[in-house]
Amino acid sequence: MLYAPYAEGGPVDNPGMFFGRSELIDAIASSLETGTGTKYIVLYGQKRAGKSSVLEHLKRRLAQGPLLPVSFSIHDIVSELTEGKIFVSYHA
Protein backbone atom coordinates (compact mmCIF):
# COMPACT_ATOMS: atom_id res chain seq x y z
CA MET A 1 0.00 0.00 0.00
CA LEU A 2 1.35 3.41 -0.95
CA TYR A 3 0.68 6.35 1.34
CA ALA A 4 0.73 10.01 0.39
CA PRO A 5 3.56 12.02 1.93
CA TYR A 6 2.54 14.01 4.97
CA ALA A 7 2.15 17.76 4.75
CA GLU A 8 5.07 19.80 5.97
CA GLY A 9 4.87 23.16 7.62
CA GLY A 10 5.75 25.11 10.71
CA PRO A 11 3.70 25.77 13.79
CA VAL A 12 0.61 27.95 13.64
CA ASP A 13 2.02 31.02 15.36
CA ASN A 14 -0.69 33.51 14.34
CA PRO A 15 -3.04 33.89 17.33
CA GLY A 16 -5.91 34.62 14.95
CA MET A 17 -5.47 31.23 13.29
CA PHE A 18 -4.91 29.24 16.48
CA PHE A 19 -7.97 28.35 18.52
CA GLY A 20 -9.46 25.54 20.57
CA ARG A 21 -6.43 24.91 22.79
CA SER A 22 -6.57 27.80 25.26
CA GLU A 23 -7.76 25.58 28.13
CA LEU A 24 -4.86 23.18 27.55
CA ILE A 25 -2.33 26.02 27.41
CA ASP A 26 -3.78 27.65 30.54
CA ALA A 27 -3.67 24.33 32.43
CA ILE A 28 -0.03 23.69 31.49
CA ALA A 29 0.99 27.27 32.27
CA SER A 30 -0.79 27.18 35.62
CA SER A 31 0.93 23.93 36.53
CA LEU A 32 4.34 25.35 35.66
CA GLU A 33 3.77 28.70 37.38
CA THR A 34 2.47 27.37 40.69
CA GLY A 35 4.09 25.34 43.40
CA THR A 36 7.71 24.50 43.96
CA GLY A 37 10.10 21.86 42.79
CA THR A 38 11.06 20.44 39.46
CA LYS A 39 8.28 19.83 36.97
CA TYR A 40 8.24 18.00 33.67
CA ILE A 41 5.53 18.02 31.06
CA VAL A 42 5.58 15.68 28.10
CA LEU A 43 3.61 16.68 25.05
CA TYR A 44 3.32 13.89 22.51
CA GLY A 45 1.09 12.89 19.65
CA GLN A 46 0.90 12.00 16.00
CA LYS A 47 2.60 14.04 13.32
CA ARG A 48 0.73 17.21 12.38
CA ALA A 49 -1.43 17.06 15.55
CA GLY A 50 -0.41 20.57 16.65
CA LYS A 51 2.27 19.91 19.26
CA SER A 52 4.63 22.61 17.98
CA SER A 53 1.77 25.10 17.72
CA VAL A 54 0.76 24.42 21.33
CA LEU A 55 4.37 24.90 22.44
CA GLU A 56 4.65 28.18 20.52
CA HIS A 57 1.53 29.60 22.16
CA LEU A 58 2.52 28.21 25.56
CA LYS A 59 5.85 29.99 25.22
CA ARG A 60 4.04 33.27 24.55
CA ARG A 61 1.74 32.73 27.53
CA LEU A 62 4.63 31.93 29.89
CA ALA A 63 6.62 34.97 28.72
CA GLN A 64 3.84 37.17 30.16
CA GLY A 65 4.50 35.87 33.69
CA PRO A 66 7.42 35.15 35.96
CA LEU A 67 8.91 32.33 33.87
CA LEU A 68 11.46 32.47 31.08
CA PRO A 69 10.48 29.99 28.36
CA VAL A 70 13.34 28.46 26.37
CA SER A 71 12.90 26.46 23.16
CA PHE A 72 15.29 23.81 21.92
CA SER A 73 15.16 20.58 19.98
CA ILE A 74 17.01 17.49 21.15
CA HIS A 75 17.10 16.44 17.51
CA ASP A 76 19.10 19.59 16.73
CA ILE A 77 21.47 18.99 19.66
CA VAL A 78 22.10 15.24 19.29
CA SER A 79 22.72 13.84 15.85
CA GLU A 80 21.48 10.37 14.98
CA LEU A 81 19.17 10.12 17.97
CA THR A 82 17.24 6.86 18.05
CA GLU A 83 14.86 5.25 20.52
CA GLY A 84 17.49 2.59 21.14
CA LYS A 85 20.03 5.19 22.26
CA ILE A 86 17.48 6.76 24.60
CA PHE A 87 16.60 3.43 26.20
CA VAL A 88 20.23 2.37 26.54
CA SER A 89 21.07 5.68 28.23
CA TYR A 90 18.05 5.45 30.50
CA HIS A 91 18.71 1.89 31.64
CA ALA A 92 22.49 2.28 32.04
C-alpha positions in Angstrom: 0.0 0.0 0.0 1.4 3.4 -1.0 0.7 6.4 1.3 0.7 10.0 0.4 3.6 12.0 1.9 2.5 14.0 5.0 2.2 17.8 4.8 5.1 19.8 6.0 4.9 23.2 7.6 5.7 25.1 10.7 3.7 25.8 13.8 0.6 28.0 13.6 2.0 31.0 15.4 -0.7 33.5 14.3 -3.0 33.9 17.3 -5.9 34.6 15.0 -5.5 31.2 13.3 -4.9 29.2 16.5 -8.0 28.3 18.5 -9.5 25.5 20.6 -6.4 24.9 22.8 -6.6 27.8 25.3 -7.8 25.6 28.1 -4.9 23.2 27.6 -2.3 26.0 27.4 -3.8 27.6 30.5 -3.7 24.3 32.4 0.0 23.7 31.5 1.0 27.3 32.3 -0.8 27.2 35.6 0.9 23.9 36.5 4.3 25.4 35.7 3.8 28.7 37.4 2.5 27.4 40.7 4.1 25.3 43.4 7.7 24.5 44.0 10.1 21.9 42.8 11.1 20.4 39.5 8.3 19.8 37.0 8.2 18.0 33.7 5.5 18.0 31.1 5.6 15.7 28.1 3.6 16.7 25.0 3.3 13.9 22.5 1.1 12.9 19.6 0.9 12.0 16.0 2.6 14.0 13.3 0.7 17.2 12.4 -1.4 17.1 15.6 -0.4 20.6 16.6 2.3 19.9 19.3 4.6 22.6 18.0 1.8 25.1 17.7 0.8 24.4 21.3 4.4 24.9 22.4 4.7 28.2 20.5 1.5 29.6 22.2 2.5 28.2 25.6 5.9 30.0 25.2 4.0 33.3 24.5 1.7 32.7 27.5 4.6 31.9 29.9 6.6 35.0 28.7 3.8 37.2 30.2 4.5 35.9 33.7 7.4 35.1 36.0 8.9 32.3 33.9 11.5 32.5 31.1 10.5 30.0 28.4 13.3 28.5 26.4 12.9 26.5 23.2 15.3 23.8 21.9 15.2 20.6 20.0 17.0 17.5 21.2 17.1 16.4 17.5 19.1 19.6 16.7 21.5 19.0 19.7 22.1 15.2 19.3 22.7 13.8 15.8 21.5 10.4 15.0 19.2 10.1 18.0 17.2 6.9 18.0 14.9 5.2 20.5 17.5 2.6 21.1 20.0 5.2 22.3 17.5 6.8 24.6 16.6 3.4 26.2 20.2 2.4 26.5 21.1 5.7 28.2 18.0 5.5 30.5 18.7 1.9 31.6 22.5 2.3 32.0 
